[in-house]
Amino acid sequence: MILPIRYYGDPVLRQIARPVSRFDETLKVLAQDMIETMYDANGVGLAAPQVGVSQRLFIALELRPPEEPEEAGAEVLTTDPSEARMTLAQKKRRWGVVAEHVLVNPLVTARSGEQYGQDGCLSVPGLYVAALRRDLQVTVQYQDLNGGTRELTAEGHFAHVIQHELDHLNGSLFFDRLPTAEKQTFLEEHRQVLADLQREAKAFLKHQGVRVT
């Protein structure tokens, strides 16, 4: 099932997500719905808060190196309208999907190196930072959908995606990582777009019967 993606201005995006404690069928359904939603939005990552669920869970695609995006952000693979007409199998083949990773209660246990890459977000559509610093390699300990303990080491673009999604679980968006002056410039340059997203987020919540101020 395709879930509505929450936009900038929705309070859930600024909350520290709660640890997952129940590994049941509901969690598996949520993960599958998130995967479908991610592909539908042409993304390579999606965190539970982005679909309104404040839990420590995210999806991250691992791609073949030759297919690493050069113009899209860490979470948004492409904004090409033609992608919307492609089947799921076609998208996976074209993007070079190696694996779909579901990480529950993730914790970074090691970091090394640095890289700079373009970063964008499905919750802040259309806006990007050209060169955002991230760790080049990260090792993450996490649980799978059955509660088992696992570990993976990611490098390059895949590591970038994982760090982007981890930020979501801590209530942080990609531009929060910019130095203070650069962040202020980013917010000022995109003031109108961000204001429009905030209004859309507020309207969605009101439609859902959530009281907003």
C-alpha positions as CSV (number, residue, x, y, z in Angstrom):
1,M,0.0,0.0,0.0
2,I,1.3,3.4,-0.9
3,L,1.5,5.7,2.1
4,P,1.3,9.5,2.1
5,I,4.8,11.0,2.6
6,R,4.9,13.7,5.3
7,Y,6.3,17.0,4.3
8,Y,8.5,19.6,5.9
9,G,6.5,21.3,8.6
10,D,4.9,18.1,9.9
11,P,5.9,17.8,13.6
12,V,6.6,14.0,13.3
13,L,9.7,14.9,11.2
14,R,11.2,16.7,14.2
15,Q,10.5,14.1,16.8
16,I,13.1,11.6,18.1
17,A,11.6,8.3,17.0
18,R,10.8,5.6,19.6
19,P,12.6,2.3,19.6
20,V,10.7,-0.6,18.1
21,S,9.8,-3.1,20.8
22,R,7.2,-5.3,19.0
23,F,8.4,-7.5,16.1
24,D,5.1,-8.7,14.7
25,E,3.1,-8.8,11.5
26,T,2.1,-5.2,11.8
27,L,5.8,-4.2,11.6
28,K,6.4,-6.4,8.6
29,V,3.4,-4.8,6.8
30,L,4.7,-1.3,7.6
31,A,8.1,-2.2,6.2
32,Q,6.5,-3.6,3.0
33,D,4.3,-0.5,2.6
34,M,7.3,1.7,3.1
35,I,9.2,-0.1,0.4
36,E,6.3,0.3,-2.0
37,T,6.0,4.0,-1.1
38,M,9.8,4.6,-1.6
39,Y,9.8,3.1,-5.1
40,D,6.6,5.0,-6.0
41,A,8.3,8.2,-5.0
42,N,11.5,7.3,-6.9
43,G,13.5,7.2,-3.7
44,V,16.3,5.1,-2.5
45,G,15.5,5.5,1.2
46,L,12.6,6.1,3.5
47,A,12.3,6.4,7.3
48,A,9.2,5.5,9.3
49,P,8.7,9.2,10.5
50,Q,8.3,10.2,6.8
51,V,5.1,8.2,6.7
52,G,3.9,9.4,10.1
53,V,5.2,6.6,12.2
54,S,7.6,7.7,15.0
55,Q,9.5,4.5,15.2
56,R,13.2,3.6,14.6
57,L,12.9,1.9,11.3
58,F,14.1,2.8,7.8
59,I,14.5,1.3,4.4
60,A,17.7,1.8,2.3
61,L,18.5,0.6,-1.2
62,E,22.0,-0.7,-2.0
63,L,22.8,0.1,-5.7
64,R,25.5,-1.1,-8.0
65,P,28.3,1.5,-8.0
66,P,28.0,2.3,-11.8
67,E,24.4,3.3,-11.0
68,E,25.1,5.7,-8.2
69,P,23.1,8.9,-9.0
70,E,25.2,11.9,-10.0
71,E,22.4,14.6,-9.9
72,A,19.9,13.3,-7.3
73,G,20.1,13.4,-3.6
74,A,20.9,10.7,-1.0
75,E,17.2,9.9,-0.6
76,V,15.7,10.9,-4.0
77,L,17.1,8.9,-6.8
78,T,15.5,10.8,-9.7
79,T,12.9,13.4,-10.5
80,D,12.5,12.2,-14.1
81,P,8.7,12.1,-14.8
82,S,9.2,9.1,-17.1
83,E,10.1,6.9,-14.0
84,A,6.5,7.1,-13.0
85,R,5.5,5.0,-16.0
86,M,8.0,2.3,-15.3
87,T,7.1,-1.0,-13.6
88,L,8.8,-1.9,-10.3
89,A,10.9,-4.5,-12.0
90,Q,12.0,-1.9,-14.6
91,K,13.0,0.5,-11.9
92,K,15.0,-2.0,-10.0
93,R,16.8,-3.1,-13.2
94,R,17.5,0.5,-14.4
95,W,18.6,1.7,-10.9
96,G,20.8,-1.3,-10.4
97,V,19.3,-2.4,-7.1
98,V,21.5,-4.9,-5.3
99,A,19.4,-5.2,-2.1
100,E,16.6,-3.7,-0.1
101,H,17.7,-3.3,3.5
102,V,15.3,-2.9,6.4
103,L,17.0,-1.6,9.5
104,V,15.2,-1.6,12.8
105,N,16.7,0.2,15.9
106,P,19.9,1.0,14.0
107,L,23.0,2.1,15.8
108,V,26.3,3.3,14.2
109,T,29.2,1.5,15.8
110,A,32.0,2.7,13.6
111,R,32.7,5.6,11.2
112,S,35.6,6.5,9.0
113,G,36.6,8.8,6.2
114,E,34.6,11.6,4.6
115,Q,32.7,12.2,1.4
116,Y,30.7,15.1,-0.1
117,G,27.6,14.3,-2.1
118,Q,24.3,15.9,-3.2
119,D,21.6,15.5,-0.7
120,G,17.8,15.7,-1.1
121,C,14.8,14.4,0.7
122,L,11.4,13.0,-0.2
123,S,9.9,15.1,2.6
124,V,11.4,18.3,1.2
125,P,10.8,17.6,-2.5
126,G,12.7,19.7,-5.1
127,L,15.3,21.1,-2.8
128,Y,18.9,19.9,-2.6
129,V,22.3,20.7,-1.1
130,A,25.0,20.3,-3.7
131,A,27.8,18.9,-1.5
132,L,26.9,17.7,2.0
133,R,29.6,16.1,4.2
134,R,29.0,12.6,5.4
135,D,31.2,9.8,6.6
136,L,32.6,7.7,3.8
137,Q,32.1,4.4,5.7
138,V,29.8,3.4,8.5
139,T,29.2,0.1,10.4
140,V,25.6,-0.2,11.7
141,Q,24.2,-2.7,14.2
142,Y,20.5,-3.2,13.9
143,Q,17.6,-5.7,14.2
144,D,15.8,-7.4,11.4
145,L,12.0,-7.7,11.2
146,N,12.1,-10.8,13.4
147,G,14.1,-9.1,16.1
148,G,17.4,-10.7,15.2
149,T,20.6,-8.8,15.7
150,R,22.6,-8.0,12.5
151,E,25.4,-5.8,11.3
152,L,26.4,-4.2,8.0
153,T,29.2,-2.0,6.8
154,A,28.3,0.5,4.1
155,E,30.5,2.7,2.0
156,G,30.1,5.6,-0.5
157,H,26.5,6.4,-1.7
158,F,25.0,3.5,0.3
159,A,26.6,4.9,3.5
160,H,25.3,8.4,2.6
161,V,21.8,7.0,2.3
162,I,22.0,5.2,5.6
163,Q,23.2,8.4,7.4
164,H,20.4,10.4,5.8
165,E,17.8,8.0,7.1
166,L,19.4,7.8,10.5
167,D,19.0,11.6,10.8
168,H,15.3,11.2,10.2
169,L,15.1,8.9,13.2
170,N,16.6,11.7,15.3
171,G,14.3,14.4,14.0
172,S,16.9,16.0,11.7
173,L,16.7,17.0,8.1
174,F,19.6,17.1,5.6
175,F,20.0,20.8,5.6
176,D,20.4,20.8,9.4
177,R,23.9,19.4,8.8
178,L,25.0,22.6,7.0
179,P,27.3,25.1,8.8
180,T,25.1,27.8,10.5
181,A,25.7,30.4,7.9
182,E,25.1,28.1,5.0
183,K,22.0,26.7,6.6
184,Q,20.6,30.2,7.0
185,T,21.3,31.0,3.4
186,F,19.6,27.8,2.3
187,L,16.5,28.6,4.4
188,E,16.4,32.2,3.0
189,E,16.9,31.1,-0.6
190,H,14.1,28.6,-0.4
191,R,11.8,30.4,2.0
192,Q,8.8,30.3,-0.3
193,V,9.1,26.6,-1.2
194,L,9.5,25.7,2.5
195,A,6.5,27.9,3.4
196,D,4.4,26.1,0.8
197,L,5.4,22.7,2.1
198,Q,4.5,23.8,5.6
199,R,1.0,24.9,4.5
200,E,0.6,21.6,2.7
201,A,1.7,19.6,5.8
202,K,-0.7,21.6,8.0
203,A,-3.6,21.0,5.5
204,F,-2.9,17.3,5.5
205,L,-2.9,17.1,9.3
206,K,-6.1,19.0,9.5
207,H,-7.7,16.7,6.9
208,Q,-6.6,13.8,9.1
209,G,-8.3,15.4,12.1
210,V,-5.1,16.3,13.9
211,R,-5.2,19.6,15.7
212,V,-2.5,21.9,14.5
213,T,-1.5,25.4,15.7
